[in-house]
Amino acid sequence: MKVLVTGANGFIGRALCRHLAAAGHSVIAGVRSEIPDPGWMETRVAGDLETLRNFSGLVSGADAVVHLAARVHMMLEKAADAEAAYRRANADVTENLFRAAADAGVRRFVFLSSVKVNGERTINGAYTEENEPAPEDAYGRSKLAAEQALRKLSGESGLSSVSLRIPLVYGPGVGANFAALLRPCDLPLPLPLSGISGNRRSLLFLGNLNGAIRTVLEDPADRTATFLLSDGEDLSTADLVRRLRRSLNRRVPDLPVPACVLRTLAGLAGRKPAADRLCGSLRIDSSRFRRTYDWTPAFSVDQGLAATAAWHNATR
């Protein structure tokens, strides 16, 4: 199968291209600007997808499209009109790419969405596909708009589309929020996080995400659907930190500061959103995806954290 991967030079995209090629698929890497030729995949430079007027050259010859390129979520969004900026990048581009793919005879379209379509936190239980979407920011609303457009266009064109709502992804090469947690965990100092033991958060290892995407691509059935996806083991912040430090060989006692105290201090410092992420729960029920595709994650959370720690140790 010849697979076009947009956002192929990003954290997820680079790993996915390698994974698909190793599985015997031909990979077309859709990138914004020139990258070194790896010799084992075709590269197509598309520039800024927001300003691209004709997507036909990008999708030409592809059997399937995996759309990863996006305007990513930022805690401190600086765009004057964030709503419009996210919608252009994440909804309008997705719709234009899908239309071109349908016209070109592409057989399958996979869209990387976000659990932020469901919301920012869970109180009782976990999010499922049956929950009413409740995005709280422009990023989540743009991903929801893209999902809705894909469902409509799939019905009109016959090109199946699968949207995967994912939580925080970690693995070798990770940056952003997970890297911000990884760095202090590698310090030989106590951290004030062992008191955050009552929350639960879902994560997704990069290797498991790659395997899930390949499973969708190789599935013989044509289906249009939206799925939530995670590793399947939800961790408290205290447990995550403990496992990370163990993987990093940092066996330092942590300080059991109560979560309520951390929330108060973070609020005074203007860091309430960060504290909400550390102290709150965000759980995903991915059982529908597992049943539909008869899929089991290839890696446990501990294996994923160990791989991430090994990469961190090799590159620090």
C-alpha positions as CSV (number, residue, x, y, z in Angstrom):
1,M,0.0,0.0,0.0
2,K,1.3,3.5,-0.8
3,V,0.6,5.8,2.1
4,L,0.8,9.6,2.2
5,V,1.7,10.9,5.7
6,T,1.2,14.6,6.2
7,G,3.2,16.2,9.0
8,A,5.8,13.5,8.2
9,N,8.7,15.5,9.8
10,G,7.0,15.8,13.2
11,F,7.5,13.8,16.3
12,I,4.7,11.3,15.4
13,G,5.2,11.6,11.6
14,R,8.8,10.5,11.6
15,A,8.2,7.5,13.7
16,L,5.0,6.5,11.7
17,C,6.9,6.7,8.4
18,R,9.6,4.4,9.7
19,H,7.0,2.0,11.1
20,L,5.0,1.8,7.9
21,A,8.0,1.3,5.8
22,A,9.3,-1.5,8.1
23,A,5.9,-3.2,7.6
24,G,6.3,-3.2,3.9
25,H,4.3,-0.2,2.8
26,S,5.5,2.5,0.4
27,V,5.6,5.9,2.2
28,I,5.1,9.3,0.8
29,A,6.3,11.9,3.3
30,G,4.3,15.1,3.0
31,V,6.4,17.9,4.5
32,R,6.4,21.7,4.7
33,S,10.0,22.2,3.5
34,E,12.9,20.1,2.2
35,I,14.3,17.4,4.4
36,P,17.3,15.1,3.9
37,D,16.4,12.2,1.6
38,P,16.4,9.0,3.7
39,G,16.5,6.9,0.6
40,W,13.6,4.7,1.5
41,M,10.6,7.0,1.1
42,E,9.3,9.5,-1.4
43,T,9.2,13.1,-0.2
44,R,6.7,15.7,-1.4
45,V,7.2,19.3,-0.3
46,A,3.8,20.9,0.1
47,G,4.7,24.2,1.9
48,D,2.1,25.6,4.2
49,L,-1.1,23.6,3.7
50,E,-3.2,26.5,4.8
51,T,-2.1,28.4,1.6
52,L,-2.0,25.4,-0.7
53,R,-4.6,25.9,-3.4
54,N,-4.3,22.5,-5.2
55,F,-3.8,19.3,-3.2
56,S,-3.9,17.0,-6.2
57,G,-0.2,16.8,-6.6
58,L,0.3,15.9,-2.9
59,V,-2.2,13.0,-2.9
60,S,-1.5,11.7,-6.4
61,G,-0.8,8.0,-6.5
62,A,-1.6,7.4,-2.9
63,D,-3.8,4.5,-1.8
64,A,-4.3,5.9,1.7
65,V,-3.7,9.2,3.6
66,V,-2.8,9.6,7.2
67,H,-3.3,13.3,8.1
68,L,-1.1,14.3,11.0
69,A,-0.3,17.9,10.1
70,A,-2.0,20.4,12.4
71,R,-1.7,23.6,14.3
72,V,-0.9,22.0,17.7
73,H,-2.4,23.0,21.0
74,M,-0.5,25.6,23.0
75,M,-1.1,26.6,26.6
76,L,-0.4,30.2,25.8
77,E,-1.9,30.8,22.3
78,K,-0.6,34.1,20.8
79,A,-2.7,34.3,17.7
80,A,-5.0,37.4,17.7
81,D,-7.9,35.3,16.5
82,A,-7.1,31.8,17.8
83,E,-10.5,30.5,16.7
84,A,-10.0,31.4,13.1
85,A,-6.3,30.3,13.1
86,Y,-7.1,26.8,14.4
87,R,-10.1,26.4,12.1
88,R,-8.1,27.2,9.0
89,A,-5.2,24.9,9.9
90,N,-7.1,22.0,11.4
91,A,-10.6,22.0,9.9
92,D,-10.3,23.7,6.5
93,V,-7.1,22.0,5.5
94,T,-8.5,18.6,6.5
95,E,-11.6,19.1,4.4
96,N,-9.5,20.3,1.4
97,L,-7.1,17.4,1.7
98,F,-10.0,14.9,1.9
99,R,-11.7,16.3,-1.1
100,A,-8.5,15.9,-3.2
101,A,-8.0,12.4,-1.8
102,A,-11.5,11.4,-2.8
103,D,-11.1,12.9,-6.3
104,A,-7.7,11.0,-6.7
105,G,-9.3,7.6,-5.8
106,V,-7.6,7.2,-2.4
107,R,-9.2,4.3,-0.6
108,R,-8.7,5.2,3.0
109,F,-8.3,8.4,5.1
110,V,-7.0,8.4,8.7
111,F,-7.3,11.7,10.7
112,L,-5.4,12.3,14.0
113,S,-7.9,14.1,16.2
114,S,-7.7,14.7,20.0
115,V,-9.4,13.8,23.2
116,K,-9.8,17.5,23.7
117,V,-12.9,17.1,21.4
118,N,-14.5,15.4,24.4
119,G,-13.3,17.9,27.0
120,E,-10.5,18.7,29.4
121,R,-11.3,16.5,32.4
122,T,-13.2,13.5,33.6
123,I,-14.9,13.4,37.0
124,N,-16.5,10.0,37.1
125,G,-15.4,7.2,34.7
126,A,-13.8,7.7,31.4
127,Y,-14.7,9.3,28.1
128,T,-16.3,7.1,25.5
129,E,-17.4,7.7,21.9
130,E,-20.9,8.0,23.2
131,N,-20.2,11.2,25.2
132,E,-21.4,14.5,23.7
133,P,-18.4,16.4,22.5
134,A,-17.6,19.3,24.8
135,P,-14.4,21.0,23.6
136,E,-13.3,24.0,25.7
137,D,-10.8,25.7,23.5
138,A,-10.2,26.7,19.9
139,Y,-8.0,23.7,19.3
140,G,-10.6,21.2,20.4
141,R,-13.3,22.9,18.5
142,S,-11.2,22.9,15.3
143,K,-10.6,19.1,15.6
144,L,-14.4,18.5,16.2
145,A,-15.2,20.6,13.1
146,A,-12.7,18.5,11.1
147,E,-14.3,15.3,12.3
148,Q,-17.8,16.5,11.4
149,A,-16.6,17.5,7.9
150,L,-15.1,14.1,7.3
151,R,-18.2,12.2,8.3
152,K,-20.3,14.3,5.9
153,L,-17.8,14.1,3.0
154,S,-17.3,10.3,3.5
155,G,-21.0,9.9,3.1
156,E,-21.0,11.9,-0.1
157,S,-17.9,10.5,-1.7
158,G,-17.6,6.9,-0.5
159,L,-14.1,7.4,0.8
160,S,-14.0,5.9,4.3
161,S,-12.4,8.0,7.1
162,V,-11.4,7.1,10.6
163,S,-10.7,9.7,13.2
164,L,-8.6,8.8,16.2
165,R,-9.0,10.9,19.3
166,I,-5.8,10.6,21.3
167,P,-4.5,11.8,24.6
168,L,-0.9,12.9,25.4
169,V,1.5,10.9,23.3
170,Y,5.0,10.0,24.6
171,G,8.0,8.1,23.3
172,P,11.4,8.7,21.8
173,G,11.7,12.2,20.4
174,V,8.9,13.6,22.5
175,G,8.7,17.3,23.3
176,A,6.2,19.8,24.7
177,N,4.3,18.8,27.9
178,F,5.8,15.4,28.4
179,A,9.3,16.7,27.9
180,A,8.5,19.3,30.5
181,L,7.8,16.5,33.0
182,L,10.7,14.3,31.8
183,R,13.4,16.9,32.5
184,P,12.7,17.5,36.2
185,C,12.2,13.7,36.7
186,D,15.8,13.3,35.7
187,L,17.2,15.6,38.3
188,P,18.7,14.1,41.5
189,L,16.3,16.2,43.6
190,P,13.0,15.5,45.3
191,L,9.9,16.6,43.5
192,P,6.7,17.8,45.2
193,L,4.4,15.5,43.2
194,S,4.0,12.3,45.2
195,G,0.9,13.8,46.8
196,I,-1.0,13.8,43.5
197,S,-2.2,10.2,43.8
198,G,-6.0,10.5,43.5
199,N,-6.2,11.5,39.8
200,R,-6.0,9.2,36.8
201,R,-4.8,10.2,33.3
202,S,-4.7,8.2,30.0
203,L,-1.5,8.3,27.9
204,L,-0.6,6.8,24.5
205,F,2.9,5.4,23.7
206,L,4.1,6.4,20.2
207,G,4.7,2.7,19.3
208,N,1.1,1.9,20.2
209,L,-0.2,4.8,18.1
210,N,1.8,3.7,15.1
211,G,0.5,0.1,15.5
212,A,-3.1,1.3,15.8
213,I,-2.8,3.5,12.6
214,R,-1.3,0.6,10.7
215,T,-4.2,-1.6,11.9
216,V,-6.7,0.9,10.5
217,L,-4.9,1.1,7.2
218,E,-4.7,-2.7,6.8
219,D,-8.2,-3.4,7.9
220,P,-10.2,-5.1,5.1
221,A,-13.4,-3.4,6.0
222,D,-14.3,0.0,4.8
223,R,-15.7,1.9,7.8
224,T,-16.2,5.6,8.7
225,A,-16.0,6.0,12.4
226,T,-14.4,7.9,15.3
227,F,-12.5,6.1,18.1
228,L,-10.8,7.0,21.3
229,L,-7.3,5.5,21.7
230,S,-5.0,5.0,24.7
231,D,-2.5,2.6,26.2
232,G,-5.3,1.2,28.4
233,E,-3.6,1.8,31.8
234,D,-4.4,5.1,33.5
235,L,-1.9,6.5,35.9
236,S,-1.9,9.1,38.7
237,T,0.6,11.8,38.4
238,A,2.5,10.4,41.4
239,D,2.6,6.9,39.8
240,L,3.7,8.4,36.4
241,V,6.6,10.3,38.1
242,R,7.6,7.2,40.1
243,R,7.7,5.0,37.0
244,L,9.5,7.7,35.0
245,R,12.2,8.1,37.7
246,R,12.6,4.4,38.0
247,S,13.1,4.2,34.2
248,L,15.7,7.0,34.4
249,N,17.4,5.3,37.4
250,R,16.6,8.3,39.6
251,R,15.6,6.8,42.9
252,V,15.1,10.0,44.9
253,P,12.3,10.3,47.6
254,D,9.7,12.8,46.5
255,L,7.9,15.3,48.7
256,P,4.2,14.5,49.4
257,V,2.8,18.0,48.9
258,P,-1.0,17.8,48.8
259,A,-2.6,18.5,45.4
260,C,-4.7,21.3,46.9
261,V,-1.6,23.1,48.0
262,L,0.0,22.7,44.6
263,R,-3.1,24.1,42.9
264,T,-3.2,27.1,45.2
265,L,0.5,27.9,44.7
266,A,0.2,27.4,40.9
267,G,-2.8,29.7,40.8
268,L,-0.8,32.4,42.7
269,A,2.0,32.0,40.1
270,G,-0.4,32.3,37.2
271,R,0.1,28.6,36.3
272,K,-3.4,27.2,37.0
273,P,-3.7,25.4,33.6
274,A,-0.5,23.5,34.2
275,A,-1.7,22.6,37.7
276,D,-5.0,21.4,36.4
277,R,-3.2,19.0,34.0
278,L,-1.0,17.7,36.8
279,C,-3.7,17.3,39.4
280,G,-6.8,16.5,37.3
281,S,-8.1,13.4,35.7
282,L,-8.5,12.7,32.0
283,R,-9.4,9.1,31.3
284,I,-10.2,7.4,28.0
285,D,-12.1,4.2,27.3
286,S,-10.6,2.7,24.1
287,S,-12.4,-0.6,24.3
288,R,-14.5,0.1,21.2
289,F,-11.3,0.4,19.1
290,R,-9.9,-2.8,20.6
291,R,-13.1,-4.7,19.9
292,T,-13.6,-3.3,16.4
293,Y,-10.1,-4.1,15.2
294,D,-9.3,-7.0,17.5
295,W,-6.3,-4.8,18.6
296,T,-4.1,-5.0,21.7
297,P,-1.4,-2.5,22.4
298,A,2.0,-4.0,21.6
299,F,3.7,-2.1,24.4
300,S,2.9,-1.7,28.1
301,V,3.1,1.7,29.8
302,D,6.3,0.6,31.5
303,Q,7.8,-0.5,28.2
304,G,6.9,2.8,26.6
305,L,8.4,4.8,29.5
306,A,11.5,2.7,29.4
307,A,11.9,3.4,25.7
308,T,11.4,7.1,26.3
309,A,13.9,7.2,29.1
310,A,16.5,5.3,27.0
311,W,16.1,7.9,24.3
312,H,16.4,10.7,26.8
313,N,19.5,9.2,28.4
314,A,21.1,8.8,24.9
315,T,20.4,12.4,23.9
316,R,20.9,14.5,27.0
